[in-house]
């Protein structure tokens, strides 16, 4: 879903001197700079699936599972990558700025600058921005353009 990932696994091969698993721990680490919140699910030994909830939309996570028993946590399985589904951004561009074109104040050109929304509000890969300009006079129509990112 947009905020969760589902995982399943097979129990570890029994080893002499090591008790059977009593729990499984699933840990997911985000793979996007600016998001440093990991997610953890503690599952009973009878459950061989887990849904990790509370994740960010459109973010890839590195997830692994480990068995636990009375002696502690075992080795973690090789991590798998999972990506939550994207949704529309919930944040707005940051540090928005406008400068007149090279001809000064009489120029008919404007240059726009902005930064991406915060990582937790992008909700996926942003592919375009829409810029709307409304003149401060009623004699000129509003202008709107879409900037598509490469």
N, C-alpha and C positions, 0 to 999 in steps of 0.2 A: 504494500500500500504506500501511500505518500509519507507515512510516518512510522512504518514498521517493516521488519524483515522476518521471514520464517526460515527456520533451519531444522534439519533432522540429522541423526547420526546413528551409528551402530555401537553397541557397548564394546568396551575394550576386551581383548582376549584375556581370560583369567590367567594370573601368574601365581606361582607358588609363593606363599608367604605374604601375599598382598590381599587384603580383604576385598570383597565385592564393593562396587561403587554404591554409595548411599545418596549421592547428589551429583548433578552436573552443573557446571558453571559455564555460561556462554558470555563472552565478552566481545563487544564491538567497538572499534576505534575509528573515528571519522578520518577520512583521507583528504581533507580540505583545510588549507591554512586558514586560521581564524576561528575554527571550531575545534575546541579541545575537550569537549565533554564526551566521555565514553559511556556506554550503556552496559548494564550487567543484568543477567537473568539467572536466578538460582532455581534449578529444576529438580524435582524428586527423581530418584533412580528408576522409577517405573515409567517416566516420561522420556521418550527419545526424540522429542520435538520441542521447539521453543519458538515463541514469537517475541522478538525484541521490539519493544514499543518506545515511544517518546523520542524517535529519531527526527532528524531534519529532512525535509523534502529535497529530492534531487541530489543527495549526497551519497558518495560511495563510502562504504564502511569495510574495514578488515575485521572479520569475525572468526573466533576460534572457540572450541569447547574443550573442557577438561573434566575428568571424573574426579570425584572427591569421596573419601571414606573417613573413618575415624583417625587415620594416620595423616590426613592432610590432602592437599590438592596434587593430582598427578600431572604428567606432562600435558601441555596443550597440543591439540591436533594442529596440523598445518592450517594456517588461516585461509579462509575463503573470502572473496570480495563480493559484496552485494550492494546494490544501489536502490535507494528508495525512489518511488515514482515522482516525477516533477509536478509542480503546481505553479500557478502564476506567482510572480514575485510579490512579497508582502511589504517590502521596503522600497523606498524611493532612492534614486541616485543621490549620492552625497557630493558636497562641495561644488554645487552647480554654479557656473559663472558664465557671463556673456561679455564679449568685447566687440566694439565696432570693427568693421572691416578696415583695411589699410588706408582708405581715403578719409578717415576721420568720421566726424559726427554726421556728415551729409551722405556717407556711403549707404548703399542699399544692401550691404552685406553685414551679417553678424556671424561671429564665431562663438560656438558653444563648447564649454568644457564641463566634464563631470567625472566622478568616480563611481564605481560599481556600488550597489547597495551592500549593506553589511553581509558577510558570508551566511549568517543564520537567516537572512531574509531574501536571499536570491532564489531559493527553492528550485534550483536547477541551473542550466546553462542559459544565460540571457543571450538572445539572438538578435534583438533589435530594440530600439528606443523610438518613441514618437515624440516629436518636438512640436508644440503648439505655440504660436505667437499671436497675440491679440493687440492690434494697434490701439493707441490711446485716442484715436479719432474715429468718428463714425463713417468717414468717407472712404476708409480703406478696409478691405475685408480681412478676416483672420486668415492666418497662414498655418498650414500643418504639413509636416514632412516626417517620413520614417527613415531612420538610419539603421541599416542592416549591418551587423557585424560580420567580419570575415570568418 
